[in-house]
Amino acid sequence: MAAEVLPLAQVKLPSGPSPVTAEQRYWRSFKNQKSHTSTASWPISHISFPAANGAATSNSLVAATKVNDLFAVTSGPRVDIFSIRKREPLKTIGRFDSEAHCGEIRADGRVLVAGEDSGRMQVFDVGGGTRAVILKTWHIHKQPVWVTKWSPTELTTLMSASDDKTVRLWDLPSNNPSRMFTGHSDYVRCGAFMPGGNSNLLVSGSYDETVRVWDARAPGGSVMTFKHADPVEDVLPLQSGTTLLAAAGSAISVLDLVAAKPLRLITNHQKTVTSLSLASNGRRVVSGSLDGHVKVFETNDWNVVFGSKYPSPILSLSVITAGAAQEDRHLAVGMQSGVMSLRTRLSGAAAEKARDRAAVEAARDLLGESVDVIIPTESTSGRRRVKLKPWQRNFRQGRYAAAVDEVLDMSADGYQPVTALTLLVALRHRSALREALEGRDELTVLPLLKWASKYMSDPRYLGVCVDVAFHLLDLYSEHVGGSEELAVLFQQLLGKVSKEVEKAQMAIQTNGMVESLMFGGMQ
């Protein structure tokens, strides 16, 4: 059986060089992707990693964070514990009566706390064994607990926030909260400790569109309140301890706690921003949104330095660090579809192995395998026949002049110059270009001259335009005296060629002067 005749492949024009910044190269190096799908495709609502915050963090906590190999992923009524090195789940905590929220691992990697829809909070021992053991249970909140966070300075101190509009401070050995903060008038869905020496300060964001700062040492209500235009989905303190980010609606506000005023409103997302994370030792901020976009911001002028698109709305993300220098290792993104995408930045020996493997694969693709026959499958033999355009049918059936007339009609709807270039290049390869251009009258020669004159100055079209012009001069120059319009177009073509020659001569002269200056400077 004869092989299927495929449509003529369109010519790919060379594109100009696009500037690639060092920041883009860095974030594109997170490419060793691995995906995990939650049981029953529950949405990935939270990804947590215990990172050391600020220089004032105790030495014991910093050391514990550096040796920690765990991060937690919350989805539905369970929390999965993953290994940072292996990128595989090590154990699963499913001892929840309802949907779990905000599974957070302590900095030493031994204890995890999580809340749930019933209002219950549980603390688990995750440091040893294959199963997590319940260490503590609190059932003080009467509505879903959405936030549980460990203190950055004290191993036994944690906070919680709930739909009962309260924020509470806890001491692990105690059965009751050590402090309760009230003042929000709607659900409290996010919160955090301020880092470093400000760990007595807590911050919370609520659906009452406010961000409140609380001081555990001061009696009464919040010490500072920022009003937003939308419900607050996430808050993120910077390592300085004086700046706070708040995600409200599709915007991210940068808040100065010292001056008690907003510094900047970032509006690069199109839909609600759901998650914020620090990266590059606090020099970058990563955001995820329901529009499926992840964006990276630098923290000086808050410009976007990188962005990527995911196939589903993003509910959570975290930049996970590893090693003594706390270098960025994984970009973990949790989506509404129940898929967690884990992109890894390789370094050291692992990066060398990946480069060698890529070189071997590239050589294999270039040289090919020792294959004599390819057996067709349903995917190759059962393909639907592609519907050809009129010029493609004329080209396939040898009616070259008709095909050229159709693609060179610049007044037609859907005209594309690259299609004309594709056909003319194919005719040149078949030695059929002269056949397609000869035997014409004045009306059919004029579009050819107009097209060649228009694209003569484009270096991507220059070769084909020169061939077409030579053929037209050879075939129709003797008829110029009998047609005024034909003479005008040939004169325009000559003028266009003369200008291009002048430009080329000027470029050569300029290049010579630049080289002379360079050689003179080297002596």
Secondary structure, 3 states (H helix, E strand, C coil): CCCCCCCCCCCCCCCCCCCCCHHHHHHHCECCCEEEECHHHCCEEEEECCCCCCCCCCHHHHHHHHHCCEEEEEECCEEEEEECCCCCEEEEECCCCCCEEEEEECCCCCEEEEEECCCCEEEEECCCCCCCEEEEEECCCCCCEEEEEECCCCCCEEEEEECCCEEEEEECCCCCCCEEEECCCCCEEEEEECCHHHCCEEEEEECCCEEEEEECCCCCCCCEEEECCCCEEEEEECCCCCEEEEEECCEEEEEECCCCEEEEEECCCCCCEEEEEEECCCCEEEEEECCCEEEEEECCCCCEEEEEECCCCEEEEEEEEECCCCEEEEEEEEECCCEEEEEEECCCHHHHHHHHHHHHHHHHHHHCCCCCCCCCCHHHHCCCCCCCCHHHHHHHCCCHHHHHHHHCCCCCCCCCHHHHHHHHHHHHHCCCHHHHHCCCCHHHHHHHHHHHHHHCCCCCCHHHHHHHHHHHHHHHHHHHHHCHHHHHHHHHHHHHHHHHHHHHHHHHHHHHHHHHHHHHHHC
